[in-house]
Every structure is written in structure tokens, then in C-alpha cells.
Amino acid sequence: MTFSRLSILSITATIAAAPLAVAQDMANSMTIISWGGAYQVSQTKAYFEPYQKLHPEVKIITDESSNEAVAKLRAMNEAGNITWDLVDVTAADAMRLCDEGLALEYDPDELLADAPDGTPASEDFGDLIVSDCFIPQIVYSITFGYRSDVAEWNGKEPDDICDVFDLKTFPGQRSLEKRPINNMEWALLCDGVAKEDIYDVLATNEGQDRAFAKLDTIKDSVVWWSAGADTPQLLADGEVVIGSTYNGRLFSVIVEQNQPVKMLWDAQVYDLDGWIIPTGLPADRLARVKDFVYFATDTQRLADQAAYISYGPARASSAPLVGKHADLGIDMAPHMPTDPANATNTFLQNYEWWADYRDDLDAKFQAWLAK
């Protein structure tokens, strides 16, 4: 039997982590919070099941409450009862939780494994470590999928983000996420605001009113979603003709389910997703979580996740290892949001801006929805 250099280094890294298990008592269960759907399946295949194979004594309990992570962790902290051990969140939510002291600050080069060539984790993840508490996993995008068989469209297909707001040319129900983030940016973009001016305009009351006014033009034709699996199901059932969601969810409905759905990559919003460790965990639970995170964020594991879903791994060293889909055998690179053919017009989310404005705009958005 022969081993590649990467395999040997991976085995060495696993052995190097072993003293933690010897030196500290670790809890035999973890409650891990994520987003459900195809994304959580990819985590199960790439992280959870392999870890449990190495540690059969560990029970992993999962929940799909990441979209409520900030509110629920605030409530747990106030009650003095932290029941979650590890939480998957967006970069903007990680910043909020970090600022409020609800997420643990960490040293990447202590908590995370080096790359196979010895590059420290802090360099391998680089600028994607956007917060002292944020442990990056993947680069993804929020974009739109649309039905390719809509008779009322007379053979036309949307190719521009502003087609979402064009009910005359592309009639039918839309689905949008039930929160202001991304929707406000797209609304301003399609109301004539230059991409580089979006956040300056959105920081003003007038700019926010302008975004809501644009959203008003399609509000009566929108189904609002909270779970990432909603839009793919609505598209598959024909209940909406176009809708936003995570690009990996659309990959699943298009490629794996073979539904008559296509991607609208125009003005896709790049975002980061990763882990935060809640503050206040007992020592045994914290030790177990750290052991899992070390394993689940190494070079091979992040590349493994890309075999199940079309999200780019956050480590530079993982990218060359991305290959074919684990079940379908197709090359995954063309389905990544970062592929040059899909990235001709992208929008970069301003994480710090949303960390500052999110609570205020959440309240305004919910009030607008209720009108």
C-alpha cells in the first residue's frame, strides 16, 4: 500500500491532534447548528461522518437554525444556558456575534491545522478570516434560479439581475429571502445606483426608502423564504418562476434533480460561511469542539465538501484538490460561483456595513413586510 504526500501529512496532522484527547476530557456529544438542505448534507458527508468514524463514541446532534443564530445566541446568553456547541454562520453574523462577546475569539495558527506544505492556517485562509471569531469554510453566492419552461415568457430567458423586477417581460411569482440583506442591494442596483455607491446610498434614510420603493414594484408577486431549501422546492414545484437562494441549492435542483431550472449568475452576491464557537462552553464541550474544528477545517476536508456541493473551499491549499462530484462524477469547477464564466458581473457584500446596520434594517424590513 502506498500513500501520497498529502495522505501522509493528513495522517500526521490527525496524530498531532491526538494529545488534546489525552490531555483533556472531551464531551461525547456536540450540538452543531447549520442551514439544512443540500449544504448540511455536504457537511455530513465531508465532516460529520468521517469524524464519527474516527470517534464512534461521539454523538452529533444537528439543528437547522443558523438563520436565527444571532437572536437565539443572545437569548441563550441572557438565560445563562448555552445549548449549542458550534454554529455555522455568515461572515456578517459572525462579526455581530463577535462584537457582542457571544462568539469565541481564536488564534488560527493554534486552533486550525497547517496546510500540507506547512503553510500556517492564518496564511492559507488569508483575508477570508474577516473576524477574530470567524472560522471560514466556504465561498458561496446568493443568486437566482429560474424556470426554463415558462410559456408566458415567449422563449425569452432572464440574463440580467433587473429582469427580476420586470414583471411585464417575465411575469410570475418570485421568491426572495425574508430579510433585507442582498434584496436591498439588488433593488438599488436596478434603480440605477452604481455598484460602487450602493452602500453609501443605503446608509441614508432616503436610500433605504428608495430600495423599499423598488421592492414595492414586485412585492405582491413575491413568496418570502427563510430556509435555503425553500426556493429550489418552489421552483421544482412550479410555484415560482424565478427565485434567489444559495448557488449550491440551485446546483442540487438543476444537476442532481434534473429539474427545468437554470442559473442567473448576473450580480451574484459573494459571501463567506463558516463556524463560530459560542462563548461560555464548559471545558469538556469546548475541548470536543476544538478537536472537531481542527479536523473539519483541514485542507482535505474542505476540498471533500466541494465534492458534494458547488461551494468553493476557503483554504487556498484546498482549491487544487477540488475534483469531481462524489456521486455524479461530473467536474465541479464549472459549477463554482468563482468560475470565470460565472463571475463576469459579481457583487461583493460589505460585511462590516451589514454588521453595523443589520439590526436597524431588519426592523425596518419587517415593518415594510407587514404593510
N, C-alpha and C positions, 0 to 999 in steps of 0.2 A: 504494500500500500504506500502511495506517495502523497505528500501534502504540498500545496502551493505555499509560497512565502506568506501570502495573505492568511491562509489557514493556520500556519504555524504561529503567526503573530496574533491571530484571533484567539487561539488556544492559550497562548502566553498571557494575553490580556485577561482571559477568564480566570486563569490560575492566579494572576496578580491580584484579582479582586477577592480571592478566597479568604485572606486574612481577616477581612471585615466580618465574615460569617463566624470565624473562630473567636475573634476578639469581642464581638458584641452579640448579645441575644437579639434575635430578629423575630418580629411578629410573623405568624404563619398565615396571615391573610392581608389583603390590600383591597381597598375600595378605590377604583380608578374611574374617573369621570371623563366621558368623551362625548362624541356627537352622534353616535349611532350610524345606521346605514352602511353603505359600502366602505366608508372611511374606517369605521370601527372594526369591520371585518378585516380590513388590511392590517390594522394594528394587532388584532387577534392572531392572524397568521404569521406576521413578522416578529411580534414581540411577546405577546402573552403566552401562546402555546409553546414556543421554544424555551421561554424562561421556566414555565412549569415543568417541561421535560427535564430540565436541569435541577429543578427544585419541586419534586412532586408533592412535597408536604405543604406547599403554598396554595391557598385558595384565593383566586382573583374574582372579586365582585365588581361588576361593571354597571354603570348608570349612564344615561344619555342626556344629562342636564347641563352640558357645557354652555349652552346659550343663556343659562341663568346663573352662571358661575359667580359673577360679582355679587349679585343680590344674596345668593344663598350663603356664600362665604362670609359676607357681612353679618348675616343673621346668626350663623354658627359662632362667629367670634363674639357677638354680643351675648349669646347664651352660654359661652364658655364650653361648647361641646363641638369639637371639630371631628366630624364623622368621615370626612373624605381624606384620603391619603395622597392622591396625585390627581391633578386636574389638567386636562387639555384645554387650552385657551388660545385665542388670537393674541397677537402681539400687543394690540391696543388695550385689551382687557388685562394682560399681564402687567402692563405699565400702571394701570389703575390700582390693581391689587398690590403691587409693589409699593406704590406711593402711600397706600393706606396701611402698610405694615401687615397685610394679610397673606403675603407670599414670601417665602424664604429667600434671602439673598444667598448667592453661592459663588464659589471660585471655580470657573470652568475647568481649570487645569488640576483641580483636586477632585471634583465630582465626576468628570467625564473622561473617557478613555482617550489616549492619544490616537492619531491616525496610524495606520500600519507602518508608515515610513518614519514614525517618531515625531511627526509634527504635533505640537501641543494642540489640545482641543480649542483653545482660545483663538489660535490661528486658523485651524481647519474650519471652524464655524464663522470666524471673521466678523464682518459687520452685521451678520444676522442675529448676533447676540445684542438685541436692541434695548435690553433692560437687565439690571443686576439680578433679576429674579426669573428671567425668561430662558428656558432651555429649548432651543429651536429643534423642530423635527422636519417640517416640510415647507416648501414654497408652493402655493396654490393660487388659484384665481377665482374670483366671483365673476361669472359671465352668464350669457343667455343661451338656452337651447330653444329650438323652435320645431314645430311640426313641419315636415316637408311635403305633406299631402293635403294642405288646406285648399279646398276648391275655390273658395271666395277670393283667394289671392291671385287667381288667373295666371298661374305659372310663375309668379314672381316669388322671390325669396328675400328676406331681410339680410342686408350686408352691412348695415350701419347702425350704431347704437341708437340713433334717433328714430329709427324705424319702430322702436318700442313705443314711441309716443305718437306714431302715425296710425290712427285708428281708421282712417279713410282707405289707405292703401293696404293695410294689414289688419282688417277687423278681427275681433275675437277677444276672448278673455286672456289676460296676462296674469302672471304670478310674480310677486315681489316680496322680499323679506320684510317682516313686520318690525322694522327698526330703521332709523334714519341713515345709518352708515351705508355708503355706496349709492343709495337711492337719491340722496341729496346732491351728490357729485354728478351723477348722470343727468339729473334734472337741470342743473345749471349748465352743464356742458351742452345740452340740447336746447337751452335757452340762449345760447350764443356767447357764454362766458369762455374765455380762452383757458385752456388746460392749466397753464401756469398761474392763473389768477383765481382758480376755484376756491382755495381755502381762505384767501384774503376776503373774497366776496362772502363766503359762507360764515365768516366770523362776525358779520354785521347782521342786525335785525332785518335790514332791507334785503340782504342776500338770502337769508333764511325764508323770508316771505316770498321771494322770487322763486325759490326752489319748490316751496309748497304750492305755489300757483301753477307751476308747470306740472307737478304731480296731480293737481286737481283735474287736469285735462284728461287723465286716464283713470282717475280714482274709481269711478263707477264700473270699470272693466277689470278691476284687479282682485285677484284672490291672494290674500296675505298668508305667507308661510312663516313658521317658526323652526321647523325641523328640516335639515338639509335634504331628507328623503322626500319631502312633500312635492317639490316641483317635478322631479323625474316621474313620480307616480301620476301627477296631474297631467303631464304630457303624454305618458303612456296610455292613460285612460281617455285622452282627448278632451279633458275638461278645460284645459287651457291650450292656447296655440303657441305661446311664447312665454318663457319664464326664466328668472335668474336662480342660480344656485352655484354650488361649488363645481369646478370643472370635472373633478373626479366622479361626482354623482352623475353627471351627464355622460361621461365615458361609459359608466356602467349601463345606463339605459340604451345608449347607442350601440356599443360594441358587444356587451355581454348579453343584453336582452334583444338586440336586433330590432329595436323599435324605429319607426319612420321619423327620427329626430336628427337634427343637425346642430352643429355648434355655431354660435355667433361670437367670434373671438374679439370683435371690434370693441375697443375701450374696456377690455377685461381689466379688472382691478387686482393687481398683485397683492398678496397678503402672506403673512407668515403664521404658522401654527406651531405650538409647542407645549411643553409641560410647565406647570408651576407646582411647587410643593407648598402646601398651606403651612403657615407658622403655627406653633403650638402643639405639634405632634409629640406624643410620648416617645422616649428614646428608642424603644424596640420597633415601633412603627416607622420612625424616621430612618432607622438603620436598614430596614427592609426596603423602603422606597429608594434610598440611595443605591442600594445594591441593584435594584431593578433598573433604575435610570442609567447607571453605568453600563449595564448590558444592552438596554434598549436603544441607546443613542450612539452605539459604536458604528464604525464605518460600514460593516457588513449588514447590520440590522436595518439601518436607514436605506441602504440600497435594496434590501429584501422587500421593504414595504412598497417600493416602486414597481415590484412585480405583480402587485395586486390592484394598484390604483394609480392614476396618472398625475401624481404629485411629485415634484422634484425634491430629492433629499437635500437637507440643509447643510450637510458636510460637503466640502469641496472634494474630499477623497472618496466620497460615495458615488459621485456622478459617473466615473468611468465604469463602475460595476453595474449600472442600470442596464438590464438586458431585455429579455422577452417576458411577456405576461406568463405567470405561472401556470395558468390553465389553458389559455387560448393559443399560446405560442407566438403571438404577434410582437413585433418590435414596439417597445413602449415609447421610445424617444419622440416620434411624430405626434404623440398624444399629450405631450407635456406642454403646459402653458408657456414655458420658456423656449420652446422650439421656435427658430427664426420665422418659419412660415405662419405661426400663430401669434407672433409678437410684433406685428407691423404697427399696431396702434394700441399701446398699453397705457394704463393709468396707475400710478404709484400712490397707494394710500399713505396719508400722513398720520403715522401712528401717534406721534406726540400731540398733534392737533386734536385728534379724537379723544385721547386720554384727558385733555383739558376740557373739552366741550361736550363730551358724551352724555353726562347726566342731565345737563340742561336741555340738550336737543332730544334726548329720549322723552322727557316730559312734554316738550312741545309737539313731538311727533305723535305721541299717544293722544294728546288733546286734539290734534288735527284729525286723526283717525276717527275720533268719537263724534266729530261734527256731522 
